[in-house]
């Protein structure tokens, strides 16, 4: 049976894990790390970089380095969150033709799904190399509070990367699986998930191999990035006061500040003070300027206390919606790198009056849970029933612009609901079905998911025709809406694959592009590996010449030097793997010849 991997597709980092012999294992990437930065770039030489290689060059290439794209995926350009992102992200963002979002990298504009797909594709290639087999299926996680279009866009990213996405798993549910909380008996769990770009809180009821989501809350635009931005803004204002220079106008300085802020934040989880030292941060006619500041843990807490308090407010809201008192929570699980912050741990403890579970690495716990779900799907782990919920109310617009709820928020999924509607005026021959998502009473104040027309209705007095509308939400939280004229049997349906309408054909087109890049990437990787092999051989040959220069035949020495020069030239220029391999083979043969001659002469001496 084909193996299925679990992937935590994060805002800041992504992680892959797999189940082997019933035990989940986090997989290292090609660079030897368990975390792959969710960063993609086009280098100055036009090469596409993903992961740590993209992150390393971000300071010198900020406009062509895309990060935190999870904050944009599945959103419309007009969303307030996108407008806010435009003010803090160094790369260009524009409105796509269909009202969605596009980001600029190099000379091209990309959808957020394409960027996420590049991260997923790197993970796929690295895992395949690590395991020595083809991996085509995955369980991918997403925030519980992601709406229908954000979930569909995440699934599309997986498909573009070449995966059959077997399941979209809410991150808090994955965390509960990782902790084995399904083994408990009738326990209430609260998962507090503070990632790089999103904050999720979920109340789960677990027991007898069942995990049921009772309520969710959160903020898809509150995360560790906001803590970094507070540090950045503080340093900008301080530097402006000290030097009279506004670093916001310097893109390279901003990128250096971002990297320094993230590092300082991480260090202050274990230290009480850290140094931020950025020499040559900018320059003036009078000379270069340097930024040096000692930031304390207390300062960081004062800068971000309101963000922590906001997360606690979201916890209260989720508890209220689920009808659960905080005293009824048996365990609290902390997930996401931001939960390493001592202030967050302290505030959660103060609110609940008990310690939280944090014994699994918060950066890896979601991927471990995704791997367990993958193990269940491939039959390696005993079936656990996961009952997730609809995060926001799904409704249909009725007369007067009212949003008539079809599936209320927190309804367990999968779910199907049907209702009969009718015409509003005499002799109406068609109806428009307007599907929205949100909690507002008027349709125009909620998010539009789809509009479609059901025509061919026989003329009749208003109120007479019967139109049956069905809302069906599948196990991945993706909605299909169908309208049927009961008199004629004529129907019309739409699957909400993405609020910004990325079609199946487009997914296939992008998937082909990704596959083409995969082949190019493999060739680049092979070339780099061969050049490394050539470099090592040149070093070895030069060492032999130096150590045994008096004992090597002049003719052989000349041949070796010629081969060293030839290989050095090939290493420095763009060449094919085949040319390099041929030269490596020939130099190896010459070095072997030295060995044979040297050891042959040694034998003669011994005789």
C-alpha positions in Angstrom: 0.0 0.0 0.0 1.2 3.5 -0.9 2.6 5.5 2.0 0.9 8.8 3.0 2.8 11.6 4.7 1.5 14.2 7.1 2.4 17.8 6.5 2.0 20.9 8.7 2.0 23.7 6.1 2.9 26.6 8.4 3.1 30.4 8.0 6.8 30.5 9.1 7.9 26.8 8.8 6.6 23.6 7.4 7.2 20.1 8.8 6.7 16.6 7.3 6.2 13.4 9.3 5.4 9.7 8.6 4.3 6.7 10.5 6.7 3.7 10.5 5.7 0.5 12.4 2.9 2.4 14.0 5.2 5.2 15.4 5.2 8.7 13.9 8.6 10.1 12.9 9.4 13.7 11.9 11.5 13.7 8.7 14.5 15.8 8.1 14.7 17.8 4.9 17.6 17.7 2.4 19.5 20.3 4.5 19.3 18.1 7.6 16.7 20.2 9.4 13.3 19.1 10.7 11.9 22.6 9.9 11.6 23.9 6.3 11.1 27.7 6.1 7.9 28.5 4.2 9.8 30.9 2.0 10.2 31.0 -1.8 12.4 33.3 -3.8 13.7 34.1 -7.3 17.4 34.8 -6.9 19.2 37.6 -8.7 20.5 35.1 -11.2 16.9 34.0 -11.9 17.0 30.7 -10.0 14.0 29.6 -7.9 14.9 28.9 -4.2 12.7 27.3 -1.6 13.2 26.8 2.1 16.4 27.8 4.0 18.2 28.8 0.7 15.4 31.3 0.0 15.4 32.6 3.6 19.2 33.1 3.7 19.1 35.6 0.8 16.0 37.4 1.9 18.0 40.4 3.3 19.7 41.2 0.0 16.6 40.3 -2.2 13.5 41.3 -0.2 11.3 42.2 -3.2 11.6 38.8 -4.7 11.4 36.7 -1.5 7.9 35.5 -0.6 7.1 34.6 3.0 4.0 34.5 5.3 1.8 33.6 2.2 -0.5 31.6 4.4 -1.9 34.9 5.5 -3.0 35.6 1.9 -4.2 32.1 0.7 -7.8 31.9 -0.2 -8.5 35.6 0.5 -9.9 38.3 -1.7 -7.7 41.3 -2.4 -10.4 43.6 -0.8 -10.2 41.7 2.5 -8.9 44.0 5.3 -6.3 41.4 6.2 -4.8 41.6 2.8 -4.7 45.4 2.9 -3.0 45.3 6.2 -0.5 42.7 4.9 0.4 45.1 2.0 1.7 47.7 4.5 4.1 45.3 6.2 5.3 42.9 3.5 8.3 43.9 1.3 7.1 42.2 -1.8 4.4 43.5 -4.2 0.7 42.4 -3.9 -2.0 43.1 -6.4 -5.6 42.2 -7.2 -6.0 39.3 -9.6 -8.5 39.4 -12.5 -10.9 37.3 -10.4 -10.7 39.5 -7.3 -8.1 37.3 -5.6 -4.6 38.0 -4.6 -1.3 37.8 -6.6 2.2 38.3 -5.4 5.2 39.3 -7.6 8.4 37.3 -7.6 10.9 37.9 -10.3 9.1 39.0 -13.5 6.0 37.0 -12.8 2.9 37.3 -10.7 1.8 34.2 -8.7 -1.2 33.1 -6.8 -0.6 32.3 -3.1 -1.5 28.6 -3.9 1.4 28.4 -6.3 3.8 29.7 -3.6 2.5 27.2 -1.1 2.7 24.5 -3.7 6.5 25.3 -4.2 7.0 24.7 -0.5 5.0 21.5 -0.6 6.9 20.3 -3.7 10.2 20.8 -1.9 8.9 18.8 1.0 7.7 16.1 -1.4 11.1 15.8 -3.2 13.0 15.8 0.1 10.8 13.1 1.6 11.1 11.0 -1.6 14.8 11.2 -1.5 14.9 10.4 2.3 12.6 7.4 2.0 13.8 6.2 -1.4 10.3 5.9 -2.8 7.6 7.9 -4.6 5.2 9.7 -2.3 1.9 10.9 -4.0 -0.5 11.1 -1.1 -0.6 13.5 1.9 -2.7 14.7 4.9 -2.2 18.5 5.1 -3.2 20.6 8.1 -4.8 24.0 8.1 -6.1 26.3 10.9 -9.5 25.2 12.3 -10.7 28.8 11.8 -9.9 28.7 8.0 -13.1 29.4 6.0 -14.3 27.3 3.1 -12.2 29.1 0.5 -9.0 29.1 2.5 -9.4 25.3 3.0 -10.1 24.8 -0.7 -7.0 26.9 -1.7 -4.8 24.9 0.7 -6.1 21.7 -1.0 -5.4 23.2 -4.4 -1.8 24.0 -3.3 -1.3 20.3 -2.4 -2.7 19.2 -5.8 -0.4 21.6 -7.7 2.5 20.2 -5.8 1.6 16.7 -7.1 -0.2 15.3 -4.0 -3.5 13.5 -3.8 -4.7 15.3 -0.7 -6.4 12.6 1.3 -7.5 14.8 4.1 -7.4 18.4 5.2 -6.9 18.2 9.0 -7.6 21.0 11.4 -4.3 21.8 13.3 -5.8 21.5 16.8 -7.3 18.1 16.0 -3.8 17.0 14.8 -2.3 18.2 18.1 -4.8 16.2 20.1 -3.9 13.1 18.0 -0.2 13.7 18.6 -0.7 13.8 22.4 -2.7 10.5 22.2 -5.6 12.3 23.8 -8.1 10.1 22.0 -7.1 7.4 24.5 -8.6 9.4 27.4 -12.1 8.8 28.7 -14.6 11.6 28.3 -12.1 14.4 28.6 -12.5 18.0 27.5 -9.3 19.4 25.8 -8.6 23.0 24.9 -5.9 23.4 22.1 -4.2 26.8 22.2 -2.4 27.1 18.8 -0.3 30.2 18.3 1.6 29.9 15.0 3.5 32.4 12.8 0.5 33.9 11.1 -2.6 32.5 12.7 -4.1 31.9 16.2 -6.5 29.0 16.7 -8.4 27.8 19.8 -10.4 24.6 19.8 -12.5 22.8 22.4 -12.4 19.0 21.8 -14.3 16.2 23.5 -12.2 13.0 23.4 -12.6 9.4 24.5 -13.1 5.8 23.2 -11.1 6.6 20.0 -13.4 9.6 19.2 -12.2 13.2 18.9 -15.2 15.6 18.5 -14.8 19.3 18.0 -17.3 21.2 20.2 -16.2 24.7 19.4 -13.6 26.8 17.7 -12.4 30.3 17.7 -9.3 32.4 16.8 -8.0 34.9 14.4 -6.5 34.1 11.0 -4.4 37.2 11.1 -2.9 37.0 14.6 0.4 35.2 14.9 4.1 35.4 15.7 4.7 37.7 12.8 2.8 40.4 14.7 5.2 40.0 17.7 8.1 40.5 15.3 6.4 43.6 13.8 6.0 45.1 17.2 9.8 44.8 17.8 10.5 46.2 14.3 8.3 49.2 14.8 9.8 49.9 18.2 13.4 49.8 16.8 12.4 52.0 13.9 10.9 54.6 16.2 13.9 54.4 18.5 16.4 54.8 15.7 14.4 57.7 14.2 14.6 59.5 17.5 18.3 58.8 17.9 19.5 59.4 14.3 16.6 61.3 12.6 16.4 58.6 10.0 13.2 56.6 9.2 14.3 53.0 8.3 10.8 52.3 6.8 12.0 53.9 3.6 14.9 51.4 3.3 13.7 47.9 2.1 17.1 46.2 2.9 17.1 47.7 6.4 13.6 46.5 7.0 14.5 42.9 6.0 17.5 43.0 8.3 15.3 44.3 11.1 12.8 41.5 10.5 15.4 38.8 10.8 16.9 40.4 13.9 13.5 40.9 15.5 12.6 37.2 15.0 15.9 36.1 16.5 15.6 38.5 19.5 12.1 37.2 20.2 13.2 33.6 20.2 16.2 34.4 22.5 14.0 36.2 25.0 12.0 33.0 25.6 15.0 31.7 27.5 17.0 34.9 28.3 16.1 38.1 30.1 18.1 40.4 27.8 19.4 40.1 24.3 21.5 42.3 22.0 20.3 43.5 18.6 23.4 44.6 16.7 23.0 45.7 13.0 26.2 47.4 11.8 25.9 49.5 8.6 22.1 49.4 8.8 22.0 52.5 6.6 24.2 55.4 5.5 24.1 59.2 5.3 26.4 61.8 3.6 28.2 61.9 6.9 28.9 58.2 6.8 27.5 54.7 7.8 25.0 54.3 10.7 24.8 51.3 13.0 21.9 50.0 15.1 22.8 48.6 18.5 20.1 48.0 21.2 19.7 45.8 24.3 16.2 44.5 24.4 14.8 43.0 27.6 12.1 40.4 28.1 10.1 43.0 30.0 10.2 45.4 27.1 9.1 42.7 24.7 6.2 41.8 27.1 5.2 45.5 27.3 5.2 45.8 23.5 3.1 42.7 22.9 0.9 42.3 26.1 -2.2 43.4 24.2 -1.7 40.6 21.6 -1.4 38.0 24.4 -4.6 39.4 26.0 -6.4 39.3 22.7 -5.6 35.6 22.4 -7.1 35.0 25.9 -10.2 36.9 24.8 -10.5 34.6 21.8 -10.2 31.6 24.2 -13.1 33.1 26.3 -15.2 33.5 23.1 -14.6 29.9 22.0 -15.6 28.6 25.4 -18.8 30.7 25.4 -19.8 29.5 21.9 -19.2 25.9 23.0 -21.1 26.4 26.2 -18.2 25.2 28.3 -16.8 26.7 31.5 -13.1 27.1 31.9 -13.2 24.9 35.0 -14.6 22.1 32.8 -11.4 21.9 30.7 -9.4 18.8 31.7 -6.2 19.6 29.7 -4.7 22.5 27.8 -2.4 21.8 24.9 0.0 24.5 23.7 0.9 24.4 20.0 3.0 26.6 17.7 6.4 28.3 18.2 5.0 31.4 19.7 3.8 29.5 22.8 7.4 29.3 23.9 7.0 32.9 25.1 6.9 32.8 28.9 4.2 35.6 29.1 1.9 33.4 27.0 2.5 30.3 29.2 1.9 32.5 32.3 -1.3 34.1 31.0 -2.8 30.7 30.0 -1.9 29.3 33.4 -3.5 32.3 35.2 -6.7 32.0 33.2 -7.2 28.2 33.6 -5.5 27.8 37.0 -3.5 24.8 35.8 -0.3 24.0 33.8 -0.5 23.3 30.1 0.8 20.3 28.1 3.9 21.3 26.2 6.0 18.1 26.3 6.0 17.6 22.5 8.0 20.1 20.5 5.4 22.8 19.6 6.9 23.2 16.1 6.4 19.5 15.3 3.3 18.5 17.2 0.9 19.3 14.3 2.9 17.3 11.7 3.1 14.4 14.1 -0.7 14.4 14.4 -1.1 14.7 10.6 1.2 11.6 10.3 -1.0 9.7 12.7 -4.1 10.6 10.6 -2.1 9.4 7.5 -1.3 6.2 9.4 -5.0 5.7 10.1 -5.8 6.2 6.4 -3.2 3.6 5.3 -4.3 1.1 7.9 -1.2 1.2 10.1 -3.0 2.7 13.1 -6.4 1.8 14.5 -9.2 4.0 13.2 -10.0 7.1 15.3 -13.3 8.9 14.6 -12.5 12.6 14.0 -15.6 14.9 14.1 -14.8 18.4 12.9 -17.1 21.3 12.6 -18.1 24.1 10.2 -16.1 27.2 11.4 -18.6 29.8 10.1 -22.3 29.8 9.3 -23.2 28.9 5.7 -26.2 30.8 4.4 -28.3 31.6 1.4 -29.6 35.1 0.5 -33.4 35.4 0.6 -35.8 38.2 -0.1 -34.7 41.6 1.4 -31.0 40.6 1.3 -31.4 38.4 4.4 -28.7 35.7 5.1 -30.8 32.7 5.8 -28.6 30.1 7.8 -28.5 26.7 6.2 -25.6 25.2 8.3 -24.9 27.0 11.6 -21.3 27.4 12.7 -19.9 24.6 14.9 -22.1 22.0 13.1 -20.2 18.7 13.0 -19.1 17.6 9.5 -19.7 15.9 7.1 -23.2 17.3 7.0 -26.1 17.8 4.4 -29.0 20.2 4.9 -32.0 20.7 2.5 -34.7 23.4 2.5 -37.5 24.4 0.1 -37.5 27.9 -1.2 -39.9 29.6 -3.7 -40.2 32.6 -6.1 -40.6 36.2 -4.8 -42.7 37.6 -7.8 -45.4 36.3 -10.2 -44.2 34.4 -13.3 -40.6 34.4 -12.2 -38.7 32.0 -14.6 -35.3 32.0 -12.8 -33.8 32.4 -9.4 -30.3 33.5 -8.3 -28.7 31.4 -5.6 -26.3 33.5 -3.6 -24.2 31.5 -1.1 -22.5 33.4 1.8 -20.4 32.6 4.8 -20.4 34.5 8.1 -22.3 35.5 11.2 -23.9 38.8 10.0 -27.7 38.8 9.5 -27.5 40.6 6.1 -26.0 38.7 3.1 -24.0 41.7 1.8 -22.1 41.9 5.1 -20.9 38.3 4.8 -18.4 36.7 2.5 -19.7 35.6 -0.9 -18.8 32.1 -1.8 -20.8 31.6 -5.0 -23.6 32.9 -7.2 -25.4 30.8 -9.8 -28.7 30.9 -11.7 -31.4 28.2 -11.8 -33.5 28.9 -14.9 -36.3 27.1 -16.8 -38.9 27.7 -14.0 -42.4 27.5 -15.5 -44.4 30.7 -15.1 -46.6 30.6 -12.0 -47.9 32.8 -9.2 -45.2 33.7 -6.6 -44.9 31.2 -3.8 -46.0 28.3 -6.0 -42.8 26.9 -7.5 -40.7 24.7 -5.2 -36.9 25.1 -5.3 -35.0 22.6 -3.2 -31.6 23.9 -2.1 -29.0 21.4 -0.7 -25.9 22.4 1.2 -23.4 19.5 1.5 -20.1 19.9 3.4 -17.6 17.0 3.0 -15.1 15.6 5.5 -12.5 18.3 4.4 -15.0 21.1 5.1 -15.6 21.9 1.4 -19.1 22.9 0.4 -21.2 21.9 -2.6 -24.6 23.7 -3.2 -27.3 22.3 -5.4 -30.7 23.8 -6.4 -33.4 21.6 -7.9 -36.7 22.7 -9.5 -39.1 20.2 -8.0 -41.6 20.5 -10.9 -39.2 19.9 -13.7 -36.3 18.1 -12.0 -33.9 20.6 -13.6 -30.9 21.3 -11.3 -27.8 23.5 -11.0 -24.9 23.0 -8.6 -21.6 24.5 -7.6 -18.7 23.2 -5.6 -16.9 25.9 -3.7 -13.4 25.0 -4.6 -12.0 28.4 -3.9 -13.5 31.9 -3.3 -11.1 33.2 -6.0 -12.1 30.5 -8.5 -8.9 28.6 -9.2 -10.4 26.0 -11.7 -9.5 22.4 -12.0 -7.9 23.1 -15.4 -5.8 25.8 -13.8 -4.7 23.4 -11.0 -3.7 20.9 -13.7 -1.8 23.6 -15.6 0.0 24.7 -12.5 0.7 21.1 -11.5 2.4 20.5 -14.9 4.4 23.7 -14.4 5.4 22.4 -10.9 6.4 19.1 -12.4 8.5 20.8 -15.0 10.3 22.8 -12.3 10.8 19.6 -10.3 12.7 18.1 -13.2 14.8 21.3 -13.5 15.3 21.3 -9.7 16.5 17.7 -9.9 19.0 18.6 -12.6 20.3 21.6 -10.7 20.6 19.4 -7.6 22.5 16.7 -9.6 24.8 19.3 -11.1 25.5 20.8 -7.6 26.3 17.4 -6.2 28.6 16.5 -9.1 30.4 19.9 -8.7 30.9 19.1 -5.0 32.3 15.7 -6.0 34.6 17.4 -8.5 35.8 19.9 -5.8 36.6 17.1 -3.4 38.5 15.2 -6.1 40.5 18.3 -7.0 41.4 18.9 -3.4 42.5 15.2 -3.1 44.6 15.4 -6.3 46.3 18.7 -5.2 47.1 17.1 -1.8 48.7 14.0 -3.5 50.8 16.3 -5.8 52.0 18.2 -2.8 52.8 15.3 -0.6 54.4 13.0 -3.2 55.8 15.6 -5.7 59.3 14.0 -5.7 57.9 10.5 -6.3 55.5 11.2 -9.1 56.6 10.8 -12.7 56.7 14.3 -14.4 54.5 13.0 -17.3 51.8 11.8 -14.8 52.2 15.1 -12.8 51.5 17.1 -16.0 48.4 15.0 -16.8 47.0 15.5 -13.3 47.6 19.3 -13.4 45.9 19.4 -16.8 42.9 17.5 -15.4 42.8 19.7 -12.2 42.7 22.9 -14.4 40.0 21.4 -16.7 37.8 20.4 -13.7 38.3 23.8 -12.0 37.2 25.5 -15.3 34.1 23.2 -15.5 33.2 23.8 -11.9 33.3 27.6 -12.4 31.2 27.6 -15.6 27.7 26.2 -16.3 28.3 22.7 -17.7 26.5 19.4 -18.0 26.7 16.7 -15.4 28.0 14.3 -18.1 31.1 16.5 -18.9 31.9 16.7 -15.2 31.4 13.0 -14.6 33.6 12.2 -17.5 36.5 14.4 -16.2 36.0 13.0 -12.7 36.3 9.5 -14.1 39.5 10.3 -16.0 41.2 12.1 -13.1 40.2 9.1 -10.8 41.9 6.8 -13.3 45.1 8.8 -13.3 45.1 8.9 -9.5 44.6 5.1 -9.4 47.5 4.8 -11.8 49.7 6.7 -9.3 48.6 4.3 -6.6 49.4 1.3 -8.7 52.9 2.6 -9.6 53.6 3.8 -6.0 52.7 0.5 -4.4 54.3 -1.5 -7.2 57.7 0.3 -6.5 57.2 -0.3 -2.8 56.9 -4.0 -3.4 60.1 -4.0 -5.5 62.0 -2.3 -2.6 60.6 -4.8 -0.1 61.9 -7.7 -2.3 
